[in-house]
Amino acid sequence: MTVLAQLDPGLKQFFDRIDSAPSPRDEVLATLLDVWKDKRADLIAPPVAALEPAAQASPQAAFIFRRAKTAERDYVLHAGADAVRPLIGEEGDTRLLSDAAFPRGSVRLRMLFEFVCRTGEPISATFTTHAADGGRIVAELVVTPLSGDGRSIDAVFGGVLLRPVAAAASGPAKSAAATAPLIFSFARDVEFGGKVARAMGLELSLLEEREFEDGEHKARPLESVRGRDAFVIASLNGGGGHSANDRLCRLLFFIATLKTNGAKSVTAVTPYLCYLRKDRQTKPRDPLTGRYVAELIEAMGADRVITIEAHNVAAYQSSFRIPTLHLEAYDVFARRTAEKVGTTEVTVVSPDLGGGKRADSFRERLEKQLGRPVGKAFMEKQRSAGVVSGDLFAGDVKDRVAIIIDDLISSGGTMVRVAEACMARGAKEVRLIATHALFSQGAEERLARAPIAELLITDTVQVDAAASPLGERLATVSVAETFAAAITRCHQVPSGN
């Protein structure tokens, strides 16, 4: 979570973005932060010696600075001259950072170092500055505290990633880089967004997310979007301190921001698109929230929407008046499942009649992977006032692996109910598959007590698998390459097609 408004006022004017809960977009920076966390353990901060191997292993990215003994609020380079040279110029081992050849970079580094030394916690920051060749570069840094005596912070360890800011190209000389799509991702989706960008051979485009004291917020691109195709990756599920409403609002504002600043087209890439479960009126005067969300996205100027495994594909497609693309996870699920079931007979189970087409699509993919027929079954489900009922079960699961598939798991109640029904009818084992792991409060504990061998999900929603009570029974497959291929296809054709 970016907390720019809560930090020192003096920091605000020097950085495009500051984050006191770092989540680096770059793999190298993320690895350096993980190494620091591992070495910190229960210490106030790890010693310099513990991080020296990491700095030596990444000389172009990692650095260590020690507090100067002869000057207050100043630092001396200990390791990583190559990493920081573009920011501060040539720097000797005993030269004060305040005497660096490039004062602009020196001031920014010292401000970050002082904040880290004062708080004892890591921080990340992004800023744009001039390069030695006269161009402009974007610097993304992660800075962490070090302690020699275990009681006070007397050094810092960190990493820096430098990206040139491409000059605007025009006419026949326009480069491939200038025509490549821009891939944006909010901080909470940066892990998935990074996978998508890397699958396309690109880097995530930089953006600033700023929080204000009164709860308002803003996001802006840190590079020109004029005349470019922009794709915004945002999963619209609640959690992590933000509601689905909040995340939807952020996406809407950013879409409009991109259009305001001249983007040629903007595509909302929503791995999980909120409110699609309410696609028809089941009670008098019910809302049609799926359609309302579509109208909001259209009103902000989006040119296209991409999602995966919508609750009701027909309702999703008919709600929008702009082009939509609906993706499926059946192929990646089928490949993973085929590896697990081996030669055992299999039955694919739909947890309700409405999911029959979904189950059939997956079953067909699984049959191709296994090279043999796969059975099918379904269970009756009726929901009223939040209560699920219905005992009818059709299909054979006796002495078979029962694969229960659905588009999402929220409370887990439906999946547990069907898993128990399969085991009661003689299933050899039960495996669950769901594209979106929403996991409302208590869901994972409920699933952990269920008679299941595995729950297989995708990475459309962030899940802390290491802390899950499901343990090794929770497995994840990535659909990032599926999204990358879809974005590539969309970028290659006009937005209206």
C-alpha positions as CSV (number, residue, x, y, z in Angstrom):
1,M,0.0,0.0,0.0
2,T,1.4,3.4,-1.0
3,V,1.4,5.8,1.9
4,L,2.9,8.9,0.3
5,A,0.6,11.2,2.3
6,Q,1.6,9.7,5.6
7,L,5.4,10.3,5.1
8,D,7.5,13.3,5.7
9,P,6.3,16.3,3.7
10,G,9.9,16.9,2.5
11,L,9.9,13.5,0.8
12,K,6.8,14.2,-1.3
13,Q,8.3,16.8,-3.6
14,F,11.3,14.7,-4.5
15,F,9.7,11.4,-5.5
16,D,7.1,10.3,-8.0
17,R,6.1,7.4,-5.6
18,I,7.0,6.3,-2.1
19,D,5.9,3.0,-0.5
20,S,6.6,2.0,3.1
21,A,5.4,-1.5,2.4
22,P,7.6,-2.3,-0.6
23,S,6.4,-4.6,-3.3
24,P,9.0,-4.3,-6.1
25,R,7.9,-4.8,-9.7
26,D,11.3,-6.0,-10.7
27,E,12.5,-9.5,-10.0
28,V,16.0,-8.4,-9.0
29,L,14.7,-5.8,-6.5
30,A,12.1,-8.3,-5.1
31,T,14.9,-10.9,-4.6
32,L,17.1,-8.4,-2.8
33,L,14.2,-7.5,-0.5
34,D,13.6,-11.2,0.2
35,V,17.2,-11.7,1.0
36,W,17.1,-8.8,3.5
37,K,13.9,-10.2,5.1
38,D,15.5,-13.6,5.5
39,K,18.7,-12.2,7.1
40,R,16.7,-9.9,9.4
41,A,14.9,-12.8,11.2
42,D,14.2,-11.5,14.7
43,L,17.0,-8.8,14.6
44,I,16.4,-5.1,14.6
45,A,18.2,-5.2,11.3
46,P,20.8,-7.6,9.8
47,P,24.6,-6.7,10.0
48,V,26.4,-5.4,6.9
49,A,28.4,-8.6,6.6
50,A,25.2,-10.6,6.1
51,L,24.2,-8.6,3.0
52,E,27.6,-8.2,1.4
53,P,27.3,-11.5,-0.6
54,A,24.0,-10.3,-2.0
55,A,25.6,-7.0,-3.0
56,Q,28.5,-8.8,-4.6
57,A,26.1,-11.2,-6.5
58,S,24.2,-8.3,-8.1
59,P,26.9,-5.5,-8.6
60,Q,24.8,-3.7,-11.2
61,A,21.8,-3.4,-8.9
62,A,22.7,-3.8,-5.2
63,F,24.5,-1.3,-2.9
64,I,25.5,-0.8,0.7
65,F,26.1,2.6,2.3
66,R,27.4,3.2,5.8
67,R,26.7,6.2,8.0
68,A,29.5,8.7,7.9
69,K,31.4,9.0,11.1
70,T,32.7,12.5,10.3
71,A,29.4,14.1,9.2
72,E,25.9,14.1,10.4
73,R,23.2,12.7,8.1
74,D,25.7,11.7,5.5
75,Y,26.8,8.3,4.1
76,V,29.9,6.6,2.5
77,L,29.6,4.0,-0.2
78,H,30.6,0.5,1.1
79,A,29.6,-1.6,-2.0
80,G,27.8,-1.2,-5.3
81,A,29.6,1.6,-7.1
82,D,28.3,0.4,-10.5
83,A,24.7,0.3,-9.3
84,V,24.6,3.9,-8.1
85,R,27.0,5.6,-10.5
86,P,24.2,6.7,-12.9
87,L,22.5,8.5,-9.9
88,I,25.5,10.1,-8.1
89,G,28.4,9.9,-10.5
90,E,31.9,8.5,-9.6
91,E,32.1,7.8,-5.9
92,G,35.2,6.8,-4.0
93,D,35.1,4.4,-1.0
94,T,35.7,7.3,1.5
95,R,34.0,10.1,-0.2
96,L,30.9,11.6,1.4
97,L,27.6,11.1,-0.5
98,S,26.9,14.9,-0.1
99,D,30.0,15.5,-2.2
100,A,28.8,13.4,-5.1
101,A,29.2,14.6,-8.7
102,F,25.4,14.6,-9.2
103,P,23.8,16.5,-6.3
104,R,20.2,15.7,-7.4
105,G,20.7,12.0,-7.0
106,S,22.7,12.4,-3.8
107,V,19.9,14.4,-2.1
108,R,17.3,11.8,-3.0
109,L,19.4,9.0,-1.7
110,R,20.3,10.7,1.6
111,M,16.6,11.5,2.2
112,L,15.6,7.9,1.7
113,F,18.5,6.6,3.8
114,E,17.6,9.0,6.7
115,F,14.0,7.9,6.6
116,V,15.0,4.2,6.8
117,C,17.5,4.9,9.6
118,R,14.9,6.7,11.6
119,T,12.1,4.2,11.1
120,G,14.1,1.0,11.0
121,E,11.9,-0.3,8.2
122,P,12.4,-0.8,4.4
123,I,11.0,1.7,1.9
124,S,10.7,1.8,-1.9
125,A,10.7,4.9,-4.1
126,T,10.5,6.0,-7.7
127,F,11.7,9.2,-9.3
128,T,12.7,10.6,-12.7
129,T,16.0,12.3,-13.2
130,H,18.5,13.3,-15.8
131,A,21.0,10.8,-17.1
132,A,24.7,11.5,-17.8
133,D,24.0,11.5,-21.5
134,G,21.4,14.3,-21.2
135,G,18.4,11.9,-21.5
136,R,16.0,11.1,-18.7
137,I,15.8,7.9,-16.6
138,V,13.3,6.5,-14.1
139,A,15.0,5.1,-11.0
140,E,13.2,2.6,-8.8
141,L,14.8,1.9,-5.5
142,V,14.4,-0.4,-2.5
143,V,16.3,0.6,0.7
144,T,16.5,-1.5,3.9
145,P,18.2,-0.9,7.2
146,L,21.4,-2.6,8.5
147,S,22.8,-2.7,12.0
148,G,26.3,-3.4,13.1
149,D,25.7,-3.5,16.9
150,G,22.2,-4.9,16.8
151,R,20.9,-1.8,18.6
152,S,21.0,1.1,16.2
153,I,20.8,1.5,12.4
154,D,24.2,2.5,11.0
155,A,24.0,1.4,7.4
156,V,21.6,0.7,4.5
157,F,21.3,-2.0,1.9
158,G,19.3,-1.7,-1.2
159,G,18.8,-2.1,-4.9
160,V,18.2,0.2,-7.8
161,L,16.6,-0.4,-11.2
162,L,17.1,2.2,-13.9
163,R,14.9,2.6,-17.0
164,P,15.4,5.2,-19.8
165,V,12.4,7.3,-20.6
166,A,11.9,6.8,-24.3
167,A,11.7,10.0,-26.4
168,A,8.5,10.3,-28.4
169,A,9.0,9.0,-31.9
170,S,7.2,10.1,-35.1
171,G,6.8,9.3,-38.8
172,P,8.5,6.3,-40.4
173,A,11.3,6.3,-37.8
174,K,8.9,5.3,-35.1
175,S,10.6,2.4,-33.2
176,A,9.0,-0.9,-32.2
177,A,9.3,0.2,-28.6
178,A,7.2,3.3,-29.2
179,T,4.5,1.2,-30.8
180,A,4.5,-1.6,-28.2
181,P,1.5,-1.7,-25.8
182,L,1.8,-0.1,-22.4
183,I,1.0,-2.6,-19.6
184,F,0.0,-0.9,-16.3
185,S,-0.7,-2.7,-13.1
186,F,-1.7,-1.3,-9.7
187,A,0.6,-2.2,-6.8
188,R,-1.7,-5.0,-5.4
189,D,-1.7,-6.7,-8.9
190,V,2.0,-6.1,-9.6
191,E,3.0,-9.8,-9.2
192,F,0.4,-11.0,-11.8
193,G,0.9,-8.0,-14.0
194,G,4.7,-8.6,-14.0
195,K,4.1,-12.1,-15.2
196,V,1.9,-10.9,-18.0
197,A,4.4,-8.3,-19.1
198,R,7.4,-10.7,-19.0
199,A,5.4,-13.2,-21.1
200,M,5.1,-10.5,-23.7
201,G,8.8,-9.6,-23.5
202,L,7.9,-6.2,-21.9
203,E,8.2,-4.4,-18.6
204,L,5.4,-3.0,-16.7
205,S,4.9,0.7,-17.4
206,L,5.4,2.9,-14.3
207,L,2.6,4.6,-12.5
208,E,2.2,6.6,-9.3
209,E,-0.4,5.6,-6.8
210,R,-1.0,8.3,-4.1
211,E,-3.1,8.0,-1.0
212,F,-4.5,11.2,0.7
213,E,-5.2,11.7,4.4
214,D,-9.0,11.8,3.9
215,G,-9.1,8.4,2.1
216,E,-9.1,9.8,-1.5
217,H,-6.5,8.6,-3.9
218,K,-5.1,9.2,-7.4
219,A,-3.1,7.3,-9.9
220,R,-1.2,8.7,-12.9
221,P,1.1,7.2,-15.5
222,L,4.8,8.2,-15.2
223,E,5.4,8.1,-19.0
224,S,3.6,9.5,-22.0
225,V,0.6,7.5,-23.2
226,R,-0.4,9.7,-26.1
227,G,-1.1,7.7,-29.2
228,R,-0.4,4.4,-27.4
229,D,-2.5,1.3,-26.7
230,A,-2.8,0.9,-22.9
231,F,-3.8,-2.2,-21.0
232,V,-4.6,-1.8,-17.3
233,I,-4.4,-5.0,-15.2
234,A,-6.7,-4.9,-12.1
235,S,-8.4,-7.7,-10.3
236,L,-11.5,-6.3,-8.7
237,N,-11.9,-8.5,-5.6
238,G,-12.0,-7.3,-2.1
239,G,-9.3,-7.9,0.5
240,G,-6.0,-6.5,1.6
241,G,-7.6,-3.4,3.1
242,H,-9.4,-2.4,-0.1
243,S,-13.0,-3.3,-1.0
244,A,-14.2,-4.4,-4.4
245,N,-15.8,-1.0,-4.7
246,D,-12.6,0.8,-3.9
247,R,-10.6,-1.2,-6.5
248,L,-13.3,-0.6,-9.1
249,C,-13.2,3.1,-8.4
250,R,-9.4,3.2,-8.9
251,L,-9.7,1.3,-12.2
252,L,-12.4,3.7,-13.5
253,F,-10.4,6.8,-12.6
254,F,-7.2,5.4,-14.2
255,I,-9.0,4.5,-17.4
256,A,-10.3,8.0,-17.6
257,T,-6.9,9.4,-16.8
258,L,-5.3,7.5,-19.7
259,K,-8.0,8.7,-22.1
260,T,-7.6,12.3,-20.8
261,N,-3.9,12.2,-21.6
262,G,-4.3,11.0,-25.1
263,A,-4.1,7.2,-25.0
264,K,-5.1,5.7,-28.4
265,S,-7.1,2.9,-26.7
266,V,-7.5,1.6,-23.2
267,T,-8.3,-2.0,-22.3
268,A,-9.5,-3.0,-18.9
269,V,-7.8,-6.3,-18.1
270,T,-9.8,-7.6,-15.1
271,P,-8.6,-11.2,-14.1
272,Y,-11.5,-11.1,-11.7
273,L,-14.4,-8.8,-12.6
274,C,-16.6,-7.9,-9.7
275,Y,-20.4,-8.0,-9.4
276,L,-20.9,-10.4,-12.3
277,R,-22.7,-12.9,-10.1
278,K,-25.7,-10.7,-10.1
279,D,-26.7,-10.9,-13.7
280,R,-30.4,-11.3,-13.6
281,Q,-33.4,-10.5,-11.4
282,T,-34.2,-13.4,-9.1
283,K,-36.4,-11.4,-6.7
284,P,-38.7,-8.5,-7.3
285,R,-36.8,-5.2,-7.8
286,D,-33.4,-6.9,-7.8
287,P,-30.5,-4.9,-9.2
288,L,-28.5,-5.9,-12.3
289,T,-25.1,-5.0,-10.9
290,G,-23.1,-6.7,-13.7
291,R,-24.7,-4.3,-16.2
292,Y,-24.1,-1.3,-14.0
293,V,-20.4,-2.1,-13.7
294,A,-20.3,-2.4,-17.5
295,E,-21.9,1.0,-17.9
296,L,-19.4,2.6,-15.5
297,I,-16.4,1.1,-17.4
298,E,-17.9,2.3,-20.7
299,A,-18.6,5.8,-19.3
300,M,-14.9,6.2,-18.4
301,G,-13.9,5.6,-22.0
302,A,-12.6,2.0,-22.0
303,D,-12.3,0.6,-25.5
304,R,-12.3,-3.1,-24.5
305,V,-12.6,-5.4,-21.5
306,I,-10.8,-8.7,-21.0
307,T,-11.6,-11.1,-18.2
308,I,-11.4,-14.9,-17.5
309,E,-14.1,-17.3,-16.3
310,A,-17.0,-14.9,-15.9
311,H,-19.8,-16.3,-13.8
312,N,-22.1,-16.2,-16.7
313,V,-20.4,-15.7,-20.1
314,A,-23.5,-14.7,-22.0
315,A,-24.5,-12.1,-19.4
316,Y,-20.9,-10.7,-19.4
317,Q,-20.9,-10.3,-23.1
318,S,-24.3,-8.8,-23.4
319,S,-23.8,-6.3,-20.6
320,F,-21.1,-4.4,-22.5
321,R,-21.6,-2.2,-25.6
322,I,-17.8,-2.3,-26.2
323,P,-15.8,-5.3,-27.4
324,T,-15.2,-7.9,-24.8
325,L,-12.9,-10.9,-24.7
326,H,-13.6,-13.9,-22.4
327,L,-10.7,-16.2,-21.6
328,E,-10.8,-19.8,-20.2
329,A,-8.5,-21.6,-17.8
330,Y,-9.6,-25.1,-18.9
331,D,-6.4,-26.0,-20.8
332,V,-4.0,-25.2,-18.0
333,F,-6.3,-27.0,-15.5
334,A,-6.5,-30.0,-17.7
335,R,-2.8,-30.3,-18.2
336,R,-2.2,-30.1,-14.4
337,T,-5.0,-32.5,-13.6
338,A,-3.9,-35.1,-16.1
339,E,-0.5,-35.3,-14.4
340,K,-2.2,-35.9,-11.0
341,V,-4.9,-38.5,-11.8
342,G,-2.7,-40.9,-13.9
343,T,-4.6,-44.0,-15.0
344,T,-7.4,-43.7,-12.5
345,E,-10.9,-43.4,-13.9
346,V,-12.2,-39.8,-13.6
347,T,-15.6,-38.1,-13.3
348,V,-15.9,-34.3,-13.7
349,V,-18.6,-33.0,-11.3
350,S,-20.6,-29.7,-11.7
351,P,-21.7,-28.3,-8.3
352,D,-25.0,-27.2,-9.9
353,L,-26.9,-27.3,-13.1
354,G,-25.8,-23.8,-14.1
355,G,-22.2,-24.9,-14.2
356,G,-22.8,-27.8,-16.5
357,K,-21.4,-26.1,-19.6
358,R,-18.3,-25.1,-17.7
359,A,-17.8,-28.7,-16.5
360,D,-18.3,-30.1,-20.0
361,S,-15.8,-27.7,-21.5
362,F,-13.2,-28.8,-18.9
363,R,-14.1,-32.5,-19.3
364,E,-13.5,-32.3,-23.1
365,R,-10.1,-30.8,-22.5
366,L,-9.2,-33.4,-19.9
367,E,-10.3,-36.2,-22.2
368,K,-7.8,-34.9,-24.8
369,Q,-5.1,-34.8,-22.3
370,L,-5.8,-38.3,-20.9
371,G,-6.7,-39.9,-24.2
372,R,-9.7,-41.7,-22.7
373,P,-13.3,-41.0,-21.8
374,V,-14.1,-39.0,-18.6
375,G,-17.4,-39.3,-16.9
376,K,-19.7,-36.5,-15.8
377,A,-22.0,-35.8,-12.9
378,F,-23.8,-32.9,-11.2
379,M,-25.4,-32.1,-8.0
380,E,-28.6,-30.1,-7.4
381,K,-28.2,-26.7,-5.7
382,Q,-31.0,-24.3,-4.7
383,R,-30.1,-21.1,-2.9
384,S,-32.6,-18.9,-1.1
385,A,-31.8,-16.2,1.5
386,G,-28.3,-17.5,1.6
387,V,-29.2,-21.0,2.4
388,V,-28.1,-23.8,0.0
389,S,-30.2,-26.9,-0.3
390,G,-30.9,-29.8,-2.7
391,D,-29.8,-33.5,-2.5
392,L,-30.2,-34.8,-6.0
393,F,-26.9,-36.2,-7.3
394,A,-26.6,-37.6,-10.9
395,G,-23.6,-39.5,-12.2
396,D,-21.1,-42.2,-11.2
397,V,-18.2,-41.4,-8.9
398,K,-17.7,-44.8,-7.2
399,D,-14.0,-45.8,-7.1
400,R,-13.2,-42.8,-9.3
401,V,-11.4,-39.5,-8.9
402,A,-14.1,-36.9,-8.6
403,I,-13.0,-33.5,-10.1
404,I,-15.4,-30.7,-8.9
405,I,-15.0,-27.5,-11.0
406,D,-16.5,-24.1,-10.5
407,D,-15.7,-20.5,-11.6
408,L,-14.9,-19.3,-8.0
409,I,-14.8,-20.2,-4.4
410,S,-16.1,-17.7,-1.8
411,S,-17.3,-19.3,1.4
412,G,-16.4,-22.8,0.2
413,G,-19.7,-24.1,1.4
414,T,-20.9,-25.4,-2.0
415,M,-17.6,-27.1,-2.8
416,V,-17.5,-28.8,0.6
417,R,-21.1,-30.0,0.3
418,V,-20.4,-31.6,-3.1
419,A,-17.1,-33.1,-2.0
420,E,-18.8,-34.8,1.0
421,A,-21.6,-36.1,-1.4
422,C,-18.9,-37.6,-3.7
423,M,-17.1,-39.3,-0.9
424,A,-20.4,-40.7,0.5
425,R,-21.0,-42.2,-2.9
426,G,-17.7,-44.1,-3.0
427,A,-15.3,-41.7,-4.7
428,K,-11.7,-42.7,-4.4
429,E,-10.7,-39.1,-3.9
430,V,-12.0,-35.6,-4.5
431,R,-10.2,-32.8,-6.2
432,L,-11.5,-29.2,-6.4
433,I,-10.8,-26.7,-9.2
434,A,-11.8,-23.0,-9.1
435,T,-10.5,-20.2,-11.2
436,H,-11.0,-17.4,-8.7
437,A,-10.0,-18.0,-5.0
438,L,-12.0,-15.2,-3.3
439,F,-11.9,-17.0,0.1
440,S,-14.2,-15.1,2.4
441,Q,-13.5,-15.3,6.1
442,G,-13.4,-18.9,7.3
443,A,-13.4,-20.4,3.8
444,E,-9.9,-21.9,3.9
445,E,-10.5,-23.4,7.3
446,R,-13.8,-24.9,6.1
447,L,-12.1,-26.3,3.0
448,A,-9.1,-27.6,5.1
449,R,-11.6,-29.8,7.1
450,A,-13.2,-31.2,3.9
451,P,-12.4,-34.6,2.4
452,I,-10.4,-33.3,-0.5
453,A,-7.0,-34.3,-1.9
454,E,-6.3,-30.9,-3.5
455,L,-7.7,-27.5,-4.4
456,L,-6.4,-26.2,-7.6
457,I,-6.7,-22.4,-8.3
458,T,-5.3,-19.8,-10.6
459,D,-3.4,-16.6,-9.8
460,T,-6.2,-14.2,-10.8
461,V,-6.6,-13.3,-7.1
462,Q,-3.7,-13.0,-4.7
463,V,-3.6,-15.8,-2.1
464,D,-1.0,-16.3,0.6
465,A,-0.5,-20.0,0.0
466,A,2.2,-20.3,2.6
467,A,-0.1,-19.2,5.4
468,S,-3.1,-21.2,4.2
469,P,-4.5,-23.9,6.5
470,L,-4.8,-26.1,3.4
471,G,-1.1,-26.4,3.3
472,E,0.2,-28.5,0.4
473,R,-3.3,-29.3,-0.7
474,L,-3.6,-25.8,-2.1
475,A,-2.0,-25.6,-5.6
476,T,-1.9,-22.7,-8.1
477,V,-1.5,-22.6,-11.9
478,S,-0.8,-19.3,-13.7
479,V,-3.0,-17.9,-16.4
480,A,-0.6,-15.0,-17.0
481,E,0.5,-16.4,-20.4
482,T,-3.2,-16.7,-21.4
483,F,-3.7,-13.0,-20.7
484,A,-0.4,-12.1,-22.4
485,A,-1.5,-13.9,-25.6
486,A,-4.9,-12.2,-25.5
487,I,-3.3,-8.7,-25.0
488,T,-1.0,-9.4,-27.9
489,R,-3.9,-10.3,-30.2
490,C,-5.9,-7.2,-29.2
491,H,-2.9,-5.0,-29.8
492,Q,-2.5,-6.3,-33.3
493,V,-6.0,-5.4,-34.4
494,P,-8.1,-2.2,-34.2
495,S,-9.9,-1.8,-30.9
496,G,-13.3,-2.0,-32.5
497,N,-12.6,-5.5,-33.9
